[in-house]
Amino acid sequence: MENKRKLNKRTWFSMPYILWIIGFTVIPLLVIFQDAFVTPEGGFTAQNVLAIFEPVHLKSMLLSLEIALACTLICMLLAYPLVLALRRLKLGRQGFLLFVLILPMWMNFILRLLAWQMILSKNGILNMLLGFIGISPLPIANTWISILIGVVYDYLPFMILPIYNAIAEIDEDIIEAAKDLGAGGFTIFKKIILPLSVPGLLSGIVMVFVPSMTSFVVSDVLGGGKIQLIGNVIEQEFTKNVDWNLGSGLSVSLMIFVLISMAFTMKNDPEGKESAIW
């Protein structure tokens, strides 16, 4: 009887969350799926979803995939050295440096991008510094490189934090035992740290790859509207062309691709843990 009362209390406490999910996730998704498979006249069609294979859309899709993969790889290469350096610090300093890493995320997203726009512009801070040391200005502004810099800057903390949490759980005695047996730093990383941090790595991959794949604001600001990612194409179909059916179809195609990628990542989790953000 007591267990039943506890269950009823939990159900009541979860009701606001359930209503929120239904109202702001489930219903919008149902609307998107409905619009994706109908014509403006109301008839059934799969052309809106298959439009992703049209050359102009496929080009944007592949470019988004390339940037997302590059962003994920760069974040991985930057995260591990930083996390390993954090691991050697005392607990107080670890907390302070993590706070410094997270601090920019408290600032408005658009303001951060505008700051990078000023840094990477033709007459920006970066080219001014290069000019002082005798290097010609770099034409980075409004290119895919500036977009890649923007997404790496925005999503790097989402790779660092899960890897840090995974490595922080590794027992220091295991590392000391490996050192006593003659293992070097690279061997310890390859045989102990990397395998034991795979769950955090997979979680970081999902949390970086998915938003960088679907991003459109970064390319709008740092790409100057000259580079069209799949997110930009979908956004324009909804806002400029007011073609909700085609926009919904492209959204569903992108969603299917992302879900397949996430399923593949979670399937390869050696501990069988879910690697998604939840």
BAKEBA-197151 format. One record per atom (N, C-alpha, C, CB): x, y, z. Coordinates in steps of 0.02 Angstrom, whole numbers. Each point is the difference from the previous one (the first is absolute). Glycine has a CB too. Layout:
! residues N
ATOM        x        y        z
ATOM        X        Y        Z
...
//
This chain:
! residues 278
ATOM        x        y        z
ATOM       42      -60        0
ATOM      -42       60        0
ATOM       44       63        0
ATOM      -91      -63       61
ATOM      144       61      -20
ATOM       45       57        4
ATOM       36       12      -65
ATOM       14      -21      122
ATOM        7      -34     -154
ATOM       34        5      -65
ATOM      -47       30      -52
ATOM       72      -98       30
ATOM     -135       80      -26
ATOM      -49       26      -48
ATOM       -9       76        9
ATOM      -59     -111        0
ATOM       60      134       62
ATOM       -6       72       13
ATOM       61       37      -26
ATOM      -69      -25      102
ATOM      128       -3      -91
ATOM       61       31      -27
ATOM       -2        4      -75
ATOM       64      -44       98
ATOM      -90       -9     -131
ATOM       -5       -1      -72
ATOM      -48       54      -25
ATOM       25     -122        0
ATOM      -81      130       36
ATOM      -48       52      -18
ATOM       30       70        7
ATOM      -94      -76       35
ATOM      133       87       19
ATOM       33       64       10
ATOM       49       15      -57
ATOM      -14      -13      125
ATOM       53      -38     -143
ATOM       48        9      -55
ATOM      -36       17      -65
ATOM       79      -80       57
ATOM     -136       47      -68
ATOM      -39       13      -61
ATOM      -24       72       -2
ATOM      -35     -120       -3
ATOM       10      144       60
ATOM      -24       69        3
ATOM       57       50      -10
ATOM      -93      -37       76
ATOM      150       24      -45
ATOM       57       45       -8
ATOM       27        1      -71
ATOM       29      -22      119
ATOM      -37      -34     -155
ATOM       25       -3      -69
ATOM      -49       29      -51
ATOM       64     -101       33
ATOM     -125      116      -12
ATOM      -50       25      -47
ATOM       21       64      -36
ATOM      -86      -52       72
ATOM      113      103      -37
ATOM       22       61      -36
ATOM       51      -16      -55
ATOM      -22       66      103
ATOM       68     -111      -87
ATOM       52      -18      -50
ATOM      -32      -36      -59
ATOM       86       -9       91
ATOM     -133      -37      -77
ATOM      -33      -36      -54
ATOM      -40       47      -44
ATOM       -7     -101       73
ATOM      -29      148      -41
ATOM      -39       50      -39
ATOM       46       43      -42
ATOM      -89        1       89
ATOM      146       18      -61
ATOM       49       40      -37
ATOM       25      -38      -61
ATOM       34       58      106
ATOM      -16     -121      -97
ATOM       25      -41      -55
ATOM      -53       -7      -55
ATOM       74      -62       80
ATOM     -136       49      -59
ATOM      -54       -8      -49
ATOM      -13       65      -38
ATOM      -52      -88       73
ATOM       49      143      -36
ATOM      -18       63      -31
ATOM       55       31      -43
ATOM      -74       18       94
ATOM      137      -27      -74
ATOM       54       35      -35
ATOM       48      -47      -37
ATOM       -9       87       86
ATOM       -2     -152      -83
ATOM       41      -46      -38
ATOM      -41      -46      -44
ATOM       84        4       91
ATOM     -130      -41      -60
ATOM      -39      -50      -37
ATOM      -46       32      -52
ATOM        5      -75      100
ATOM      -44      124      -79
ATOM      -48       31      -47
ATOM       36       36      -57
ATOM      -80       14       95
ATOM      133       27      -82
ATOM       36       30      -57
ATOM       29      -51      -47
ATOM       27       95       73
ATOM       -1     -152      -46
ATOM       27      -52      -44
ATOM      -55      -31      -43
ATOM       89      -23       85
ATOM     -147       13      -56
ATOM      -56      -28      -39
ATOM      -21       48      -55
ATOM      -39      -62      101
ATOM       40      127      -87
ATOM      -17       50      -51
ATOM       51       -2      -57
ATOM      -55       73       87
ATOM      120      -77      -68
ATOM       53       -2      -50
ATOM       -7      -63      -44
ATOM       76       64       77
ATOM      -88     -121      -46
ATOM       -8      -62      -38
ATOM      -62        3      -45
ATOM       57      -63       92
ATOM     -110       94      -68
ATOM      -60        6      -42
ATOM       13       43      -61
ATOM      -71      -14      102
ATOM      103       72      -91
ATOM       15       45      -56
ATOM       50      -30      -48
ATOM      -24       97       73
ATOM       68     -141      -48
ATOM       52      -28      -43
ATOM      -28      -48      -52
ATOM       79       12       95
ATOM     -135      -43      -81
ATOM      -26      -51      -46
ATOM      -65       20      -34
ATOM       53      -84       72
ATOM      -65      150      -75
ATOM      -59       23      -37
ATOM       20       56      -47
ATOM      -75      -31       96
ATOM       35       40     -149
ATOM        9       54      -47
ATOM      -37       62       27
ATOM       12      -81      -97
ATOM        1      140       68
ATOM      -38       58       21
ATOM      -76       -9       -9
ATOM       98       70      -31
ATOM     -117     -114      -15
ATOM      -71      -13      -11
ATOM      -28      -51       49
ATOM       16       27     -119
ATOM       27      -60      158
ATOM      -23      -47       50
ATOM        8      -73      -19
ATOM      -79       85       34
ATOM      106     -100      -93
ATOM       10      -70      -21
ATOM       65      -28       27
ATOM      -65       23     -103
ATOM       68      -90      106
ATOM       60      -33       26
ATOM       56        2      -52
ATOM      -72      -75       71
ATOM      135       85      -47
ATOM       58       -1      -43
ATOM       63      -13       41
ATOM      -56       80      -79
ATOM      104     -111       47
ATOM       65      -11       33
ATOM       54       44      -30
ATOM      -34     -118       24
ATOM       15      161      -71
ATOM       48       41      -35
ATOM       34       50       47
ATOM      -68      -13     -104
ATOM       32       36      153
ATOM       31       49       46
ATOM       58      -31       39
ATOM     -110       57       11
ATOM      104     -120        8
ATOM       53      -34       36
ATOM       57      -19      -48
ATOM      -84      -44       83
ATOM       66       20     -142
ATOM       50      -21      -49
ATOM       36       60      -32
ATOM      -68     -102      -22
ATOM       43      162       33
ATOM       33       60      -28
ATOM       70        9       26
ATOM     -111       53      -12
ATOM      128      -87       67
ATOM       67        5       27
ATOM       53      -25      -50
ATOM      -48      -14      115
ATOM       27      -28     -162
ATOM       46      -28      -50
ATOM        8       44      -61
ATOM      -31     -113       40
ATOM       -6      168      -44
ATOM       11       48      -54
ATOM       70       31        7
ATOM     -125       24       -7
ATOM      159      -10      -49
ATOM       70       23        4
ATOM       12       59       47
ATOM       11      -39     -116
ATOM      -55       89      114
ATOM       12       60       42
ATOM       -7      -17       74
ATOM      -42       72      -93
ATOM       -6     -116      110
ATOM       -9      -19       70
ATOM       53      -50       22
ATOM     -123       20      -11
ATOM      141      -66      -33
ATOM       51      -49       17
ATOM       68       33       10
ATOM      -63      -86      -65
ATOM       77      138       26
ATOM       63       36        9
ATOM        3       33       69
ATOM        5       21     -123
ATOM      -60       10      143
ATOM       -2       31       67
ATOM        4      -52       55
ATOM      -69       93      -47
ATOM       38     -151       36
ATOM        2      -54       49
ATOM       71      -26        9
ATOM     -118      -31      -31
ATOM      152       20      -24
ATOM       69      -27        4
ATOM       47       51       32
ATOM      -22      -70     -102
ATOM       12      135       86
ATOM       42       51       31
ATOM      -12        3       75
ATOM       -1       65     -107
ATOM      -62      -71      128
ATOM      -17       -2       71
ATOM       32      -60       34
ATOM     -108       59      -24
ATOM      107     -116      -11
ATOM       30      -61       28
ATOM       76        9        7
ATOM      -91      -69      -52
ATOM      123       98        2
ATOM       73       11        4
ATOM       18       46       58
ATOM        7      -16     -124
ATOM      -44       70      132
ATOM       15       47       55
ATOM      -14      -33       67
ATOM      -28       97      -74
ATOM      -26     -136       79
ATOM      -16      -33       63
ATOM       53      -52       19
ATOM     -122       18      -23
ATOM      145      -56      -26
ATOM       52      -50       13
ATOM       66       34       20
ATOM      -55      -78      -82
ATOM       73      132       45
ATOM       61       36       16
ATOM       -5       31       70
ATOM       19       23     -122
ATOM      -76        6      138
ATOM      -10       30       66
ATOM        7      -53       55
ATOM      -76       86      -51
ATOM       45     -144       41
ATOM        3      -53       50
ATOM       72      -24       10
ATOM     -117      -34      -31
ATOM      153       24      -25
ATOM       69      -23        5
ATOM       45       50       35
ATOM      -18      -65     -105
ATOM       11      129       86
ATOM       41       52       31
ATOM      -15        6       75
ATOM        4       62     -110
ATOM      -68      -66      127
ATOM      -19        4       71
ATOM       30      -59       39
ATOM     -107       59      -32
ATOM      108     -118        2
ATOM       31      -58       32
ATOM       75       12       12
ATOM      -85      -76      -54
ATOM      119      101        2
ATOM       72       11        5
ATOM       17       55       51
ATOM       12      -37     -119
ATOM      -56       85      126
ATOM       12       54       49
ATOM      -21      -21       70
ATOM      -17       83      -90
ATOM      -34     -125       96
ATOM      -28      -16       65
ATOM       47      -44       41
ATOM     -114        9      -49
ATOM      143      -61       19
ATOM       40      -48       39
ATOM       61       32       32
ATOM      -40      -89      -77
ATOM       81      128       41
ATOM       57       31       34
ATOM      -21       46       57
ATOM       64       -7     -106
ATOM     -119       45       95
ATOM      -23       45       52
ATOM      -26      -38       61
ATOM      -29       83      -89
ATOM       -8     -137       77
ATOM      -27      -40       55
ATOM       57      -33       39
ATOM     -106      -20      -65
ATOM      155       -6       29
ATOM       57      -32       34
ATOM       40       51       41
ATOM        6      -85      -92
ATOM       -2      146       68
ATOM       34       53       38
ATOM      -41       18       62
ATOM       53       44     -105
ATOM     -119      -41       97
ATOM      -44       14       57
ATOM        6      -54       53
ATOM      -79       61      -76
ATOM       86     -123       54
ATOM        2      -56       47
ATOM       60        4       47
ATOM      -58      -70      -85
ATOM      111      102       63
ATOM       60        4       41
ATOM       -2       57       50
ATOM       63      -49      -94
ATOM     -112       94       86
ATOM       -5       57       45
ATOM      -36      -19       64
ATOM        0       77      -98
ATOM        7      -35      149
ATOM      -37      -11       62
ATOM      -74       14      -11
ATOM      102       30       67
ATOM     -143      -56      -23
ATOM      -72        3       -9
ATOM      -25       72       -7
ATOM      -10     -105       66
ATOM       36      151      -26
ATOM      -23       70       -4
ATOM       16       31      -67
ATOM       15        9      123
ATOM       45      -21     -148
ATOM       19       28      -64
ATOM      -39      -32      -57
ATOM      114       23       45
ATOM     -130      -87      -39
ATOM      -41      -33      -50
ATOM      -68       35       -6
ATOM       58     -109       22
ATOM      -89      121       35
ATOM      -65       34        0
ATOM        3       69      -30
ATOM      -31      -65      100
ATOM       85      102      -85
ATOM        7       68      -27
ATOM        8       -1      -75
ATOM       52       36      108
ATOM      -10      -81     -134
ATOM       11       -3      -72
ATOM      -63      -24      -37
ATOM      121      -22       21
ATOM     -158      -25        8
ATOM      -63      -20      -30
ATOM      -49       58       -1
ATOM       19     -118       39
ATOM      -19      157       14
ATOM      -43       60        2
ATOM       19       48      -56
ATOM      -13      -13      124
ATOM       78       22     -136
ATOM       23       45      -54
ATOM      -23      -27      -68
ATOM       99       34       70
ATOM      -97     -100      -79
ATOM      -21      -30      -63
ATOM      -75        9      -12
ATOM       93      -82       11
ATOM     -132       77       42
ATOM      -73        4       -7
ATOM      -24       72       -2
ATOM       -9     -109       60
ATOM       49      155      -32
ATOM      -21       70        6
ATOM      -25       31      -66
ATOM       82       10       93
ATOM      -47      -20     -150
ATOM      -25       30      -62
ATOM      -70      -24      -20
ATOM      118        9      -37
ATOM     -137      -68       59
ATOM      -66      -26      -17
ATOM      -56       39       34
ATOM       51     -112      -15
ATOM      -35      151       66
ATOM      -50       41       34
ATOM      -15       63      -40
ATOM       39      -45      110
ATOM        5       62     -158
ATOM      -11       58      -41
ATOM      -47      -17      -57
ATOM      115       44       30
ATOM     -150        6      -56
ATOM      -46      -11      -55
ATOM       35      -30      -60
ATOM      -69       96       41
ATOM       38     -146      -71
ATOM       29      -37      -56
ATOM       17       46      -58
ATOM      -65     -101       35
ATOM       20      147      -53
ATOM       11       45      -56
ATOM       58       48       14
ATOM     -122       -9      -30
ATOM      126       33       92
ATOM       54       45       17
ATOM       68      -34       -7
ATOM      -76       60       79
ATOM       80     -123      -61
ATOM       63      -36       -8
ATOM       19       -7      -73
ATOM      -23      -62      105
ATOM      -26       49     -147
ATOM       13       -6      -72
ATOM       21       67      -30
ATOM      -82      -94       -6
ATOM       50      148       28
ATOM       18       67      -24
ATOM       71       18       21
ATOM     -121       34        5
ATOM      141      -57       54
ATOM       69       11       22
ATOM       49      -35      -46
ATOM      -40       11      119
ATOM       24      -73     -137
ATOM       44      -36      -47
ATOM       -1       31      -69
ATOM      -21     -105       64
ATOM      -36      133      -83
ATOM       -4       35      -65
ATOM       49       59       -1
ATOM     -120      -35      -12
ATOM      124       72       66
ATOM       47       55        5
ATOM       73      -24        1
ATOM      -87       66       62
ATOM       99     -122      -29
ATOM       68      -27        4
ATOM       24      -24      -68
ATOM      -20      -33      118
ATOM      -23        0     -157
ATOM       20      -32      -62
ATOM       -9       44      -62
ATOM      -29     -107       53
ATOM        0      166      -45
ATOM      -13       43      -58
ATOM       65       23      -32
ATOM     -108       38       53
ATOM      101       -9     -112
ATOM       60       21      -38
ATOM       43       49       39
ATOM      -64      -16     -105
ATOM       32       62      139
ATOM       37       49       41
ATOM       -8      -14       75
ATOM      -17       85      -90
ATOM        7     -149      105
ATOM      -13      -20       68
ATOM       63       -7       41
ATOM     -100      -56      -40
ATOM       90       33      102
ATOM       56       -5       48
ATOM       52      -50      -24
ATOM      -79       29       92
ATOM       57      -86     -120
ATOM       47      -51      -21
ATOM       47       26      -54
ATOM      -84      -88       27
ATOM       57      120      -79
ATOM       42       26      -54
ATOM       42       58       23
ATOM      -85      -37      -82
ATOM       62       76      130
ATOM       41       54       28
ATOM       62      -29       35
ATOM     -102       71       14
ATOM       92     -124       25
ATOM       56      -32       34
ATOM       49      -31      -50
ATOM      -74      -22      100
ATOM       46       -9     -152
ATOM       43      -29      -51
ATOM       40       54      -37
ATOM      -81      -94      -14
ATOM       50      152        4
ATOM       35       55      -33
ATOM       58       26       42
ATOM     -106       31      -56
ATOM       99      -32      122
ATOM       54       23       44
ATOM       62      -44       -6
ATOM      -86       46       78
ATOM       76     -110      -93
ATOM       57      -46       -5
ATOM       20      -13      -73
ATOM      -34      -53      108
ATOM        5       94     -154
ATOM       21       -3      -70
ATOM      -33      -53      -42
ATOM      104       43       40
ATOM     -160      -70      -18
ATOM      -36      -51      -39
ATOM      -60       33      -35
ATOM       37      -91       80
ATOM      -47       73     -142
ATOM      -55       28      -39
ATOM      -67      -20       30
ATOM       71       -2     -104
ATOM     -123       45       98
ATOM      -66      -16       27
ATOM      -27      -66      -29
ATOM      -22      122       14
ATOM      -11     -160       27
ATOM      -29      -63      -22
ATOM      -74       10      -18
ATOM       81      -64       73
ATOM     -101       42     -132
ATOM      -70        8      -22
ATOM      -46      -54       32
ATOM       40       51     -108
ATOM      -49      -47      173
ATOM      -38      -50       36
ATOM      -74       17        3
ATOM      101      -26       68
ATOM     -117       90      -65
ATOM      -69       22        9
ATOM      -45      -26      -56
ATOM       41      102       60
ATOM     -101     -122      -41
ATOM      -51      -23      -48
ATOM       22      -61      -40
ATOM      -40      117       -8
ATOM       77     -161       40
ATOM       21      -63      -31
ATOM      -20      -58       45
ATOM       97       57      -58
ATOM      -89     -118       33
ATOM      -18      -59       40
ATOM       47       -7       60
ATOM      -44      -57     -103
ATOM      104       86       97
ATOM       48       -3       56
ATOM      -27       40       59
ATOM       96      -13      -80
ATOM     -124       73       67
ATOM      -28       40       54
ATOM      -59      -35       32
ATOM       38      104      -58
ATOM      -78     -139       18
ATOM      -57      -38       27
ATOM       26      -56       44
ATOM      -69       27     -101
ATOM      122      -61       79
ATOM       28      -55       39
ATOM       28       26       66
ATOM       28      -62     -105
ATOM        6      119      104
ATOM       25       31       62
ATOM      -58       15       47
ATOM       99       49      -63
ATOM     -153      -23       35
ATOM      -58       17       42
ATOM      -32      -60       33
ATOM      -20       95      -75
ATOM       10     -150       38
ATOM      -32      -58       30
ATOM       46      -35       49
ATOM      -68      -14     -104
ATOM      133       13       90
ATOM       48      -30       48
ATOM       -1       40       65
ATOM       72      -42      -94
ATOM      -71      109       89
ATOM       -1       42       59
ATOM      -64      -11       41
ATOM       70       85      -61
ATOM     -126      -91       26
ATOM      -64       -6       35
ATOM      -10      -68       33
ATOM      -47       81      -80
ATOM       70     -134       48
ATOM      -16      -68       23
ATOM       57      -36       34
ATOM      -81       -5      -91
ATOM      140       36       95
ATOM       57      -32       34
ATOM      -16      -18       73
ATOM       76       63      -75
ATOM     -109      -20      114
ATOM      -16      -20       70
ATOM      -42      -63        5
ATOM        6      119       29
ATOM      -48     -132      -80
ATOM      -43      -59        1
ATOM       40      -64      -13
ATOM      -95       70      -38
ATOM      156      -63       13
ATOM       44      -57       -7
ATOM       44       -7       62
ATOM        0       14     -125
ATOM       21       42      153
ATOM       45       -2       58
ATOM      -34      -29       61
ATOM       59      100      -46
ATOM     -119      -78       61
ATOM      -33      -18       63
ATOM      -13      -75        7
ATOM      -52      111        0
ATOM       22     -146      -50
ATOM      -10      -72        9
ATOM       65      -40        2
ATOM     -109       14      -58
ATOM      159        7       19
ATOM       65      -34        3
ATOM       32       10       68
ATOM       15       14     -124
ATOM      -20       47      150
ATOM       28       14       66
ATOM      -34      -43       54
ATOM       25      119      -37
ATOM      -92     -124       33
ATOM      -36      -40       50
ATOM       21      -73       -4
ATOM      -96       79       -7
ATOM      107     -105      -54
ATOM       20      -70       -7
ATOM       71      -11       26
ATOM      -75      -10     -100
ATOM      121       55       84
ATOM       70       -8       22
ATOM        7       12       75
ATOM       39       36     -113
ATOM      -81        7      140
ATOM        4       13       72
ATOM      -19      -61       41
ATOM      -27      119      -22
ATOM      -11     -165       -7
ATOM      -21      -60       36
ATOM       53      -55       -2
ATOM     -117       29      -28
ATOM      170      -21      -12
ATOM       52      -51       -4
ATOM       41        0       65
ATOM        6       13     -126
ATOM        1      -71      155
ATOM       36       -7       63
ATOM       74       15      -11
ATOM      -83      -86       41
ATOM      110      131       -1
ATOM       70       19       -7
ATOM       47      -59       13
ATOM      -30      116       35
ATOM        8     -166        4
ATOM       41      -59       14
ATOM       15      -39      -64
ATOM      -48       -6      115
ATOM        0        7     -162
ATOM       11      -35      -63
ATOM       57       33      -39
ATOM     -122      -34       -4
ATOM      122      101        3
ATOM       53       36      -35
ATOM       67      -13       33
ATOM      -83       89      -34
ATOM       85      -87      101
ATOM       63      -11       36
ATOM       25      -71      -11
ATOM      -34       84       86
ATOM      -12     -133      -89
ATOM       21      -69      -12
ATOM       31       -7      -69
ATOM      -91      -41       76
ATOM       62       75     -126
ATOM       27       -3      -67
ATOM       70       32       -2
ATOM     -117        4      -48
ATOM      127       50       84
ATOM       66       32        3
ATOM       51      -46       33
ATOM      -54      113        5
ATOM       33     -147       48
ATOM       45      -47       35
ATOM       21      -57      -45
ATOM      -54       30      108
ATOM       11      -48     -155
ATOM       16      -54      -47
ATOM       39       24      -60
ATOM     -103      -58       37
ATOM      120      122      -38
ATOM       43       26      -53
ATOM      -37       32      -58
ATOM       79      -86       32
ATOM     -144       97      -27
ATOM      -38       30      -55
ATOM       15       74       -4
ATOM      -90      -87       13
ATOM      100      111      -74
ATOM       11       71      -11
ATOM      -66       39       -6
ATOM      107      -28      -57
ATOM     -101       93       48
ATOM      -59       42       -4
ATOM      -46      -18      -57
ATOM       65       90       51
ATOM      -37     -103     -110
ATOM      -41      -17      -58
ATOM      -34      -68       10
ATOM       77       67      -74
ATOM      -41     -114      102
ATOM      -28      -67       12
ATOM      -57        3       50
ATOM      111      -51      -26
ATOM     -102       92       78
ATOM      -53        8       50
ATOM      -62       30      -32
ATOM       85       14       91
ATOM      -75       37     -133
ATOM      -57       31      -34
ATOM      -35      -50      -46
ATOM       57      112        7
ATOM      -18     -149      -46
ATOM      -28      -46      -49
ATOM      -34      -60       32
ATOM       89       36      -79
ATOM      -59      -64      131
ATOM      -24      -62       29
ATOM      -50       10       58
ATOM      107      -51      -34
ATOM     -104      108       67
ATOM      -41        9       60
ATOM      -49       59       -8
ATOM       93      -48       69
ATOM      -64      108      -79
ATOM      -42       60        1
ATOM      -50        1      -57
ATOM       93       61       55
ATOM      -69      -74     -116
ATOM      -45        3      -58
ATOM      -56      -51        4
ATOM       95       42      -68
ATOM      -80     -107       81
ATOM      -55      -49        4
ATOM      -51       16       56
ATOM       79      -85      -44
ATOM      -54      107      102
ATOM      -46       14       55
ATOM      -40       65       -9
ATOM       79      -62       74
ATOM      -56      105     -119
ATOM      -35       63      -12
ATOM      -46       -3      -61
ATOM       95       59       53
ATOM     -101     -118      -84
ATOM      -41       -6      -60
ATOM      -73       20       11
ATOM       75      -92      -37
ATOM     -107       72       93
ATOM      -70       23       10
ATOM       -7       76       -1
ATOM      -19     -102       67
ATOM       65      137      -34
ATOM       -1       73       -1
ATOM       15       27      -69
ATOM       34        1      118
ATOM       11      -33     -154
ATOM       17       21      -68
ATOM      -60       -7      -46
ATOM      119      -35       19
ATOM     -154      -21      -15
ATOM      -58      -11      -42
ATOM      -55       51       16
ATOM       28     -122       -7
ATOM      -37      137       70
ATOM      -48       50       20
ATOM       19       68      -29
ATOM      -25      -64      105
ATOM       89       81     -101
ATOM       24       63      -28
ATOM       -9        3      -76
ATOM       81        8       93
ATOM      -69      -64     -127
ATOM       -8       -1      -73
ATOM      -72       16      -19
ATOM       92      -85       -9
ATOM     -140       54       44
ATOM      -70       13      -15
ATOM      -18       73       15
ATOM      -28     -119       26
ATOM       52      145       30
ATOM      -18       67       21
ATOM       33       54      -43
ATOM      -14      -43      116
ATOM       67       25     -152
ATOM       33       48      -45
ATOM      -23      -10      -72
ATOM      100        2       77
ATOM     -103      -64      -99
ATOM      -16      -14      -71
ATOM      -70       23      -18
ATOM       78      -97        4
ATOM     -127       81       38
ATOM      -70       15      -17
ATOM      -13       75       -7
ATOM      -33     -103       60
ATOM       50      146      -10
ATOM      -13       71      -10
ATOM       42       32      -54
ATOM      -31        4      118
ATOM       94      -26     -128
ATOM       41       29      -53
ATOM      -26      -21      -68
ATOM       98        0       77
ATOM     -129      -57      -82
ATOM      -29      -23      -63
ATOM      -62       40      -18
ATOM       44     -115       22
ATOM      -83      135       26
ATOM      -64       34      -12
ATOM        5       75        8
ATOM      -58     -102       38
ATOM      117      129      -25
ATOM        8       71       13
ATOM      -14       42      -62
ATOM       84      -27       88
ATOM     -112       86      -79
ATOM       -9       47      -55
ATOM       16       72       20
ATOM      -88      -76      -46
ATOM       85       91      111
ATOM       15       68       22
ATOM       74       15       -8
ATOM      -95       -6       82
ATOM      138      -42      -68
ATOM       72       11       -6
ATOM       19       16      -72
ATOM       20      -78       96
ATOM      -48       41     -143
ATOM       15       13      -71
ATOM      -29       66      -23
ATOM        4     -122      -20
ATOM      -61      143       47
ATOM      -29       64      -17
ATOM       45       58       22
ATOM     -114      -50       10
ATOM      141       45       51
ATOM       39       55       27
ATOM       72       -2      -25
ATOM      -73        0      102
ATOM      107      -57      -95
ATOM       70       -5      -18
ATOM       11      -17      -73
ATOM       23      -35      115
ATOM      -74        8     -149
ATOM        6      -14      -71
ATOM      -26       56      -44
ATOM      -11     -119       28
ATOM      -19      169        4
ATOM      -24       57      -38
ATOM      -57      -16      -48
ATOM      112       46       10
ATOM     -146     -102        1
ATOM      -54      -20      -45
ATOM       24      -27      -66
ATOM      -68       85       54
ATOM      134      -93      -63
ATOM       27      -24      -64
ATOM        5      -76       -2
ATOM       64      106      -10
ATOM      -63     -138       67
ATOM        7      -73        3
ATOM      -64      -28       29
ATOM      126        7       15
ATOM     -157      -52      -53
ATOM      -64      -29       18
ATOM        8      -70       29
ATOM      -55       70      -89
ATOM       45      -77      153
ATOM       -4      -66       30
ATOM      -72      -24       -3
ATOM       97       26       77
ATOM     -108      -89      -62
ATOM      -68      -27       -5
ATOM      -47       35       49
ATOM       47     -110      -35
ATOM      -21      132       92
ATOM      -41       38       47
ATOM      -23       66      -29
ATOM       62      -54       93
ATOM      -18       87     -132
ATOM      -19       63      -32
ATOM      -53      -11      -52
ATOM      114       44       20
ATOM     -108      -99      -58
ATOM      -50      -15      -52
ATOM      -69      -11       32
ATOM       90      -51      -72
ATOM      -91       12      126
ATOM      -64      -13       34
ATOM      -29       64       29
ATOM       38     -117       27
ATOM        5      158        4
ATOM      -24       63       29
ATOM      -29       46      -53
ATOM       86      -11       89
ATOM      -55       14     -148
ATOM      -25       42      -54
ATOM      -66      -25      -28
ATOM      117       31      -27
ATOM     -125      -97       25
ATOM      -64      -27      -25
ATOM      -57       19       45
ATOM       61      -96      -52
ATOM      -48       99      117
ATOM      -53       19       47
ATOM      -12       75        2
ATOM       30      -99       68
ATOM       23      139      -71
ATOM       -7       72       12
ATOM       -7       41      -64
ATOM       65      -16      103
ATOM      -22        3     -153
ATOM        1       41      -61
ATOM      -48      -27      -53
ATOM      118       30       25
ATOM     -113      -95      -38
ATOM      -42      -30      -53
ATOM      -69      -19       26
ATOM      102      -42      -55
ATOM     -110       40      121
ATOM      -64      -19       32
ATOM      -27      -65      -29
ATOM      -26      121       20
ATOM       72     -168      -31
ATOM      -18      -67      -25
ATOM        9      -49       59
ATOM       34       28     -122
ATOM      -84      -32      164
ATOM        4      -42       59
ATOM        4      -74      -18
ATOM      -63       86       64
ATOM       34     -105     -119
ATOM        1      -71      -19
ATOM       71      -22      -19
ATOM     -118       10      -40
ATOM      152       29       -2
ATOM       68      -18      -18
ATOM       47        8       60
ATOM      -23       36     -118
ATOM       14       17      157
ATOM       42        9       60
ATOM       -9      -57       49
ATOM       -8      122      -16
ATOM      -54     -145       24
ATOM      -13      -56       46
ATOM       30      -64      -28
ATOM     -105       54       39
ATOM      101      -64     -105
ATOM       28      -60      -30
ATOM       76       -3        8
ATOM      -93        1      -81
ATOM      127       55       70
ATOM       72        2       10
ATOM       18      -10       73
ATOM       11       77      -99
ATOM      -53      -49      144
ATOM       12       -9       72
ATOM       -5      -74       19
ATOM      -44      116       21
ATOM       -6     -150      -48
ATOM       -8      -71       15
ATOM       59      -40      -26
ATOM     -125       13       -4
ATOM      148        3      -57
ATOM       58      -35      -28
ATOM       61       10       44
ATOM      -47       14     -115
ATOM       59       48      137
ATOM       57       14       44
ATOM       -8      -36       67
ATOM       15      111      -57
ATOM      -77     -112       83
ATOM      -12      -33       63
ATOM       15      -75       -5
ATOM      -88       86       28
ATOM       67     -117      -82
ATOM       13      -72      -10
ATOM       76      -13       -2
ATOM     -109      -12      -63
ATOM      145       55       27
ATOM       73       -8       -5
ATOM       32        6       69
ATOM       -2       45     -117
ATOM      -19        5      156
ATOM       28       11       66
ATOM      -16      -58       46
ATOM      -10      123      -17
ATOM      -52     -149       15
ATOM      -19      -56       42
ATOM       39      -63      -17
ATOM     -114       49       11
ATOM      127      -60      -75
ATOM       41      -57      -20
ATOM       71        7       27
ATOM      -69      -14     -105
ATOM       96       75      101
ATOM       67       12       27
ATOM        3      -12       75
ATOM       20       83      -92
ATOM      -71      -59      128
ATOM       -2       -9       72
ATOM       -8      -73       18
ATOM      -49      114       13
ATOM        7     -150      -50
ATOM      -10      -72       14
ATOM       64      -39      -11
ATOM     -120       11      -34
ATOM      158        7      -18
ATOM       63      -33      -14
ATOM       50       13       57
ATOM      -21       11     -124
ATOM       22       52      148
ATOM       46       18       54
ATOM      -16      -37       64
ATOM       14      112      -51
ATOM      -79     -114       70
ATOM      -20      -35       61
ATOM       10      -75       -5
ATOM      -82       91       22
ATOM       74     -118      -82
ATOM        9      -72      -10
ATOM       71      -21       13
ATOM      -92        1      -83
ATOM      140       45       69
ATOM       70      -15        9
ATOM       27       20       68
ATOM       13       13     -121
ATOM      -58        5      167
ATOM       20       14       69
ATOM       19      -67       33
ATOM      -75      103        7
ATOM      139     -112       12
ATOM       21      -64       27
ATOM      -34      -21       64
ATOM      107       22      -53
ATOM     -134       26       91
ATOM      -33      -17       63
ATOM      -75       -2       -6
ATOM       94       51       59
ATOM     -118      -39     -120
ATOM      -71       -4      -12
ATOM      -39       58       29
ATOM       12     -120       -3
ATOM       24      174       22
ATOM      -33       58       28
ATOM      -24       45      -56
ATOM       72       -7      105
ATOM     -125       43      -91
ATOM      -24       48      -49
ATOM       49       58       -1
ATOM     -120      -34       18
ATOM      139       56      -79
ATOM       49       54       -6
ATOM      -32       65      -18
ATOM       83      -83      -33
ATOM     -148       86       31
ATOM      -33       63      -17
ATOM        2       46       60
ATOM      -74      -59      -83
ATOM       51      121       70
ATOM        4       52       51
ATOM      -42      -18       61
ATOM       20       85      -89
ATOM      -71     -124       79
ATOM      -41      -17       57
ATOM       29      -60       37
ATOM     -100       45      -58
//
